[in-house]
Amino acid sequence: MSRMSSGVDTWTPRSKRVPAVPIDPKVAQRVKITGFVLRTSFIVALAIVTLHLSLPQNETLWTVYDTPGDLIRLLLGIGACGWIAFQLFTAPVDFQANRTWLYLGLTVVPFALICIVYVW
């Protein structure tokens, strides 16, 4: 099977690659800000849903020791929220990642907000 060249050196880091089409700085700034806002709102919504679903089913937090299932669910939820918080503070560095979050955020943020309203 033959291999077609894509014209991109895959061993070169993304930060060193030259884009095929120059990007307008105003557009790049708008995409960066919008992608950042959508990414942040999705990650915060995901953390809210995860934390709410990991809490015990009873009214108080002290009833977590009643059943081992509640304790395991709480510990897994806290671990997942910790990983989500870590992802919140590691921002994407290149234009393509921000553009991906722009497109992805426009579809998943409304769904995440609907999930928050439904779960609450």
Backbone as CSV, one residue per row, in Angstrom:
resi,resn,N_x,N_y,N_z,CA_x,CA_y,CA_z,C_x,C_y,C_z
1,MET,0.832,-1.157,0.000,0.000,0.000,0.000,0.895,1.245,0.000
2,SER,0.585,2.177,-0.821,1.397,3.386,-0.895,0.906,4.412,0.118
3,ARG,1.791,5.284,0.453,1.471,6.304,1.441,1.506,7.663,0.777
4,MET,0.433,8.441,0.967,0.370,9.767,0.364,0.934,10.789,1.338
5,SER,1.675,11.709,0.829,2.231,12.757,1.656,1.198,13.858,1.847
6,SER,1.063,14.314,3.091,0.106,15.384,3.371,0.760,16.755,3.317
7,GLY,2.091,16.786,3.161,2.777,18.062,3.093,3.090,18.659,4.447
8,VAL,2.800,17.920,5.531,3.057,18.403,6.872,4.026,17.444,7.532
9,ASP,5.073,17.980,8.106,6.014,17.162,8.838,5.404,16.844,10.193
10,THR,5.059,15.573,10.429,4.370,15.205,11.666,5.289,15.227,12.871
11,TRP,6.584,15.281,12.664,7.512,15.294,13.791,7.769,16.708,14.305
12,THR,7.336,17.700,13.573,7.515,19.081,13.999,6.407,19.442,14.985
13,PRO,6.754,20.055,16.132,5.705,20.449,17.089,4.734,21.436,16.463
14,ARG,3.498,21.410,16.943,2.465,22.282,16.376,2.817,23.756,16.524
15,SER,3.506,24.100,17.595,3.839,25.505,17.803,4.854,26.010,16.782
16,LYS,5.608,25.109,16.142,6.620,25.506,15.167,6.103,25.462,13.725
17,ARG,4.941,24.835,13.513,4.405,24.715,12.163,3.870,26.052,11.675
18,VAL,4.041,26.290,10.411,3.535,27.516,9.794,2.167,27.202,9.205
19,PRO,1.122,27.988,9.544,-0.198,27.711,8.960,-0.195,27.969,7.461
20,ALA,-1.020,27.211,6.759,-1.086,27.335,5.302,-1.638,28.691,4.892
21,VAL,-2.599,29.197,5.634,-3.212,30.484,5.339,-2.954,31.405,6.532
22,PRO,-2.472,32.606,6.288,-2.260,33.506,7.421,-3.573,33.831,8.127
23,ILE,-3.511,33.930,9.441,-4.700,34.167,10.249,-4.731,35.632,10.655
24,ASP,-5.877,36.258,10.460,-6.056,37.647,10.860,-5.984,37.744,12.385
25,PRO,-5.177,38.640,12.935,-5.043,38.726,14.399,-6.351,39.042,15.123
26,LYS,-7.221,39.844,14.515,-8.504,40.155,15.152,-9.382,38.907,15.242
27,VAL,-9.409,38.128,14.157,-10.197,36.895,14.146,-9.608,35.901,15.139
28,ALA,-8.284,35.803,15.171,-7.643,34.876,16.094,-7.954,35.234,17.539
29,GLN,-7.970,36.509,17.854,-8.275,36.939,19.227,-9.722,36.626,19.580
30,ARG,-10.644,36.855,18.656,-12.059,36.547,18.909,-12.268,35.056,19.100
31,VAL,-11.622,34.254,18.246,-11.750,32.803,18.365,-11.153,32.338,19.685
32,LYS,-10.040,32.903,20.075,-9.398,32.520,21.329,-10.284,32.843,22.528
33,ILE,-10.846,34.030,22.560,-11.690,34.432,23.690,-12.980,33.611,23.718
34,THR,-13.626,33.469,22.572,-14.883,32.720,22.526,-14.660,31.246,22.846
35,GLY,-13.610,30.658,22.296,-13.293,29.268,22.599,-12.978,29.074,24.068
36,PHE,-12.259,30.025,24.662,-11.929,29.939,26.078,-13.187,30.026,26.939
37,VAL,-14.075,30.934,26.614,-15.309,31.098,27.397,-16.185,29.851,27.275
38,LEU,-16.332,29.321,26.066,-17.158,28.126,25.876,-16.530,26.915,26.561
39,ARG,-15.210,26.779,26.475,-14.515,25.662,27.124,-14.677,25.750,28.635
40,THR,-14.484,26.939,29.187,-14.608,27.120,30.628,-16.027,26.851,31.106
41,SER,-17.018,27.352,30.374,-18.404,27.133,30.795,-18.786,25.658,30.707
42,PHE,-18.277,24.939,29.700,-18.572,23.504,29.607,-17.913,22.739,30.748
43,ILE,-16.669,23.056,31.054,-15.969,22.324,32.110,-16.596,22.614,33.472
44,VAL,-16.995,23.841,33.714,-17.663,24.170,34.984,-19.008,23.460,35.067
45,ALA,-19.758,23.434,33.972,-21.050,22.728,33.972,-20.848,21.232,34.202
46,LEU,-19.810,20.668,33.615,-19.508,19.249,33.815,-19.146,18.971,35.272
47,ALA,-18.398,19.868,35.891,-18.039,19.699,37.300,-19.273,19.805,38.197
48,ILE,-20.179,20.717,37.875,-21.404,20.871,38.669,-22.258,19.613,38.595
49,VAL,-22.446,19.082,37.398,-23.258,17.868,37.240,-22.590,16.693,37.950
50,THR,-21.276,16.561,37.808,-20.562,15.458,38.452,-20.652,15.544,39.965
51,LEU,-20.462,16.733,40.507,-20.531,16.902,41.955,-21.942,16.644,42.477
52,HIS,-22.928,17.130,41.757,-24.314,16.936,42.208,-24.707,15.460,42.181
53,LEU,-24.267,14.743,41.157,-24.629,13.331,41.059,-23.829,12.455,42.010
54,SER,-22.676,12.929,42.473,-21.877,12.106,43.376,-22.271,12.273,44.836
55,LEU,-23.065,13.276,45.152,-23.503,13.463,46.533,-24.476,12.360,46.937
56,PRO,-24.553,12.061,48.257,-25.482,11.009,48.691,-26.939,11.382,48.407
57,GLN,-27.777,10.372,48.317,-29.179,10.585,47.959,-29.989,11.198,49.095
58,ASN,-29.520,11.061,50.324,-30.245,11.637,51.466,-29.972,13.122,51.559
59,GLU,-30.568,13.765,52.560,-30.484,15.217,52.643,-29.129,15.742,53.096
60,THR,-28.419,15.031,53.955,-27.184,15.557,54.520,-25.981,14.781,54.008
61,LEU,-24.818,15.398,54.107,-23.586,14.763,53.674,-23.118,13.703,54.665
62,TRP,-23.552,13.800,55.921,-23.087,12.864,56.948,-23.712,11.483,56.793
63,THR,-24.701,11.325,55.951,-25.299,10.007,55.733,-24.512,9.206,54.707
64,VAL,-23.359,9.694,54.290,-22.559,8.980,53.311,-22.016,7.672,53.882
65,TYR,-21.909,7.592,55.202,-21.370,6.391,55.831,-22.425,5.304,56.041
66,ASP,-23.671,5.572,55.707,-24.727,4.573,55.901,-24.547,3.374,54.984
67,THR,-24.235,3.620,53.738,-24.021,2.522,52.792,-22.670,2.699,52.108
68,PRO,-21.990,1.603,51.804,-20.686,1.734,51.138,-20.809,2.274,49.710
69,GLY,-21.952,2.080,49.095,-22.147,2.595,47.739,-22.098,4.113,47.685
70,ASP,-22.700,4.755,48.695,-22.670,6.225,48.750,-21.254,6.733,48.953
71,LEU,-20.481,6.055,49.796,-19.109,6.483,50.055,-18.242,6.321,48.811
72,ILE,-18.398,5.217,48.107,-17.623,4.990,46.879,-18.007,6.010,45.823
73,ARG,-19.299,6.272,45.668,-19.739,7.251,44.682,-19.222,8.648,45.009
74,LEU,-19.199,9.009,46.299,-18.685,10.311,46.700,-17.193,10.425,46.421
75,LEU,-16.423,9.389,46.740,-14.980,9.418,46.496,-14.667,9.470,45.004
76,LEU,-15.384,8.696,44.207,-15.177,8.756,42.751,-15.575,10.113,42.188
77,GLY,-16.647,10.694,42.711,-17.069,12.013,42.257,-16.070,13.092,42.613
78,ILE,-15.497,13.014,43.812,-14.487,13.993,44.204,-13.241,13.840,43.334
79,GLY,-12.853,12.594,43.040,-11.706,12.369,42.152,-11.965,12.896,40.748
80,ALA,-13.159,12.667,40.239,-13.500,13.170,38.906,-13.537,14.687,38.884
81,CYS,-14.063,15.299,39.939,-14.090,16.767,40.005,-12.677,17.337,40.107
82,GLY,-11.774,16.634,40.778,-10.381,17.067,40.829,-9.733,17.039,39.458
83,TRP,-10.006,15.967,38.689,-9.466,15.880,37.334,-10.073,16.957,36.438
84,ILE,-11.352,17.227,36.604,-12.011,18.271,35.822,-11.425,19.641,36.171
85,ALA,-11.158,19.877,37.462,-10.547,21.148,37.867,-9.145,21.287,37.287
86,PHE,-8.401,20.190,37.219,-7.077,20.231,36.593,-7.205,20.602,35.116
87,GLN,-8.183,20.044,34.428,-8.398,20.357,33.014,-8.835,21.809,32.824
88,LEU,-9.501,22.357,33.811,-9.941,23.745,33.726,-8.757,24.701,33.678
89,PHE,-7.687,24.366,34.389,-6.541,25.262,34.467,-5.438,24.945,33.460
90,THR,-5.634,23.962,32.594,-4.683,23.706,31.514,-5.330,24.167,30.213
91,ALA,-5.011,25.373,29.822,-5.643,25.985,28.652,-4.966,25.508,27.361
92,PRO,-5.720,25.428,26.258,-5.106,25.090,24.979,-4.168,26.200,24.525
93,VAL,-3.138,25.818,23.751,-2.107,26.792,23.392,-2.148,27.228,21.929
94,ASP,-2.743,26.450,21.062,-2.699,26.818,19.647,-4.074,27.245,19.126
95,PHE,-4.054,27.843,17.964,-5.277,28.381,17.360,-6.275,27.273,17.032
96,GLN,-5.773,26.128,16.542,-6.670,25.040,16.152,-7.431,24.490,17.353
97,ALA,-6.791,24.423,18.510,-7.484,23.936,19.706,-8.590,24.902,20.118
98,ASN,-8.302,26.186,20.034,-9.337,27.170,20.352,-10.479,27.125,19.351
99,ARG,-10.160,26.913,18.084,-11.209,26.804,17.071,-12.043,25.550,17.290
100,THR,-11.396,24.458,17.690,-12.136,23.234,17.997,-13.084,23.455,19.165
101,TRP,-12.609,24.131,20.213,-13.477,24.408,21.354,-14.591,25.371,20.988
102,LEU,-14.350,26.251,20.033,-15.413,27.140,19.569,-16.530,26.328,18.931
103,TYR,-16.189,25.450,18.003,-17.206,24.643,17.324,-17.852,23.638,18.277
104,LEU,-17.037,22.979,19.083,-17.554,21.989,20.014,-18.392,22.649,21.105
105,GLY,-17.933,23.799,21.583,-18.637,24.498,22.644,-20.018,24.971,22.238
106,LEU,-20.160,25.358,20.986,-21.477,25.813,20.521,-22.511,24.697,20.562
107,THR,-22.063,23.444,20.519,-23.009,22.332,20.560,-23.139,21.717,21.947
108,VAL,-22.046,21.649,22.724,-22.125,20.938,24.003,-22.500,21.820,25.181
109,VAL,-22.248,23.108,25.119,-22.597,23.979,26.257,-24.112,24.054,26.458
110,PRO,-24.923,24.230,25.426,-26.377,24.198,25.673,-26.851,22.855,26.231
111,PHE,-26.275,21.763,25.735,-26.631,20.441,26.257,-26.231,20.308,27.727
112,ALA,-25.063,20.816,28.091,-24.621,20.754,29.485,-25.526,21.589,30.384
113,LEU,-25.955,22.746,29.906,-26.870,23.575,30.701,-28.229,22.910,30.867
114,ILE,-28.695,22.227,29.831,-29.947,21.470,29.929,-29.806,20.354,30.951
115,CYS,-28.646,19.693,30.959,-28.403,18.633,31.948,-28.407,19.181,33.365
116,ILE,-27.821,20.365,33.567,-27.823,20.964,34.906,-29.249,21.240,35.353
117,VAL,-30.060,21.811,34.470,-31.453,22.120,34.833,-32.229,20.835,35.090
118,TYR,-32.010,19.797,34.302,-32.734,18.545,34.458,-32.331,17.815,35.742
119,VAL,-31.029,17.790,36.036,-30.533,17.065,37.207,-30.947,17.768,38.491
120,TRP,-30.957,19.087,38.471,-31.290,19.816,39.682,-32.747,19.636,39.980
